Amino acid sequence: MSEPTPDDSEAEDGSVRVGTTEEVIEDSPMAVPVNGTAVAVFHHEDGFHAVDNRCPHMGFPLTEGTVEDGILTCHWHHARFEISCGNTFDPWADDVPNYPVEVRDGDVYVGVDPQRDLSPAERWAERLETGMEENLDLVVAKSVIGLDDAGVAPEEPIRTGVEFGTTYREDGWSSGLTILGCMANVLDDLRPEDRRRALFTGLRHVASDCAGEPPRFGQPALEVDDAGPERLKKWFRENVEVRDADGAERVLRTAVETCDREAVEEMLFAAATDHIYLNTGHTLDFVNKAVETLDHVGWDRADDALASLVTSLTGATRSEELSSWRQPVDLAEILFDAYEDLDDMVAEGEGREWTPPEGFDDTLLSDDPHDIVDALTTAVREGATTTELADRVCHAAATRVAQFGTSNEFSDWNTVHHTFTYANAVRQATRRTDATELYRGVFDAATNVYLDRFLNTPPAPIPEPGETDRDPDAILDDLLETFDQEGEVDTAGSLVGEFFDAGGEMADLKATMGRGLLREDAGFHTLQAVEAGFAQYEAAETDHDRRVAMVAPARYMAAHFPTRREAEQTFTIAERLNSGEAVHE
Ligand code: FES
């Protein structure tokens, strides 16, 4: 192989003269600079070929490869490319851009632009689909970066992820799509470079969830003329009740076709609260995240997206079936008794304005479930809306995370986390619909807060407001460093408190937490915790509530970080490849 050729004399059409045919035959393969790109020129089987010299997989120089029988093989991971067109035999590697080559008057010329049929936006959209089909993180990362560079709005790759995830997983909506929804929700809170990481995070989790799974075959809508939202809602709940997924899906699709959005969402939230705390709260969380994701990608995707939730509803474990909800106190019975009177309670509270009584928050965090349910039922009778109650219960749930004792078993972080994300989902749902059924979600969440009480024994202190003369940026630097070390849970909480004391900008805190989150291999729960914390911060009305909202996810992150940062390494490689930087020197 020759060294990169300096003979870059240009023809009138801009193409670059490589050398005489004899020279190129003699020196093949050769690397030549063309318009700032190193191009590998090969003589093979009486023809001349030119491709980008960087292997599209991870940048190994293709002039170091081997051509045999029309196939160029990269020597690093052995990706193979058809030499005349650059198409790969190995989708994980991607096609290598090929350049036009001409022989004129005994000289070999390489055209200045690679031969591509598709625009960058089209090409990266196509690659994203391949990356998801093959579950290839590097291809997904390159595609997300390529789409962003091509000026494609983030809603496009999110839409691709939703369509893919709701088509290629028989069991439907799961953690991957929920992560994608979480990432879509926090995009605006992130630094521009981390928005790409957020999309990569969501999309790779969707791809991973679908890998090896059978696809989904949907049921059609009923051809009924005008069943109306009330009857459809009744049919839907009845089908979910008897765990008939096909029947429920047909009704749901009918509702999407014939009812307005609020009626469809109300139907889903009602079914998700007909039993107690379905699937450790995941079912209602998935429903809420699905409708939130449709805010980003458009209601025209509702049909398949919402149909994918049905399995989670019909197959869910109902918490009244669990001994923890029956013994030593029959919590399920207490709740079902309250739900029987719900319509009357709501009617009694109609037209009244509710203000939380003194000690209401303390009652929610107390150790008597009867007192908690009594406080909630009294509030409903006094006119408390679902949102007003959900706000207080969500704050109580965030407090359990903010005060989680680090002497607990590590896995118990999940317990307080599930309650918090469930309460957050209920709270967000109440902002979309005033369906009476959502009071049940509020009561369920409050009962979970009660169940989690031992995990605050002793309670970790929530940093009280104080004074500091430290610069907010220095505090954020410390916070990121804290995430670099294991076990700095309480330090992370204190630093967030100090950031409040220093009067720092909340946008900076969120962006920094986003940075800390997306450089790690953060799991489903950690990603959810941060999104829920940000949502809780926005909903909070007092300084104390806002502190708790941000202390909780910061402590959760610190408990789960650092990680190996494998995804970040993949993302960094993708960035370097897409920008033309050499990955392999
Ligand atoms: S196969 Fe070429 S760099 Fe991996």
Residues whose N, C-alpha, C, O or C-beta is under 5 A from the ligand:
A	BS01	FES	C55 H57 M58 G59 F60 C74 W76 H77 H78 A79
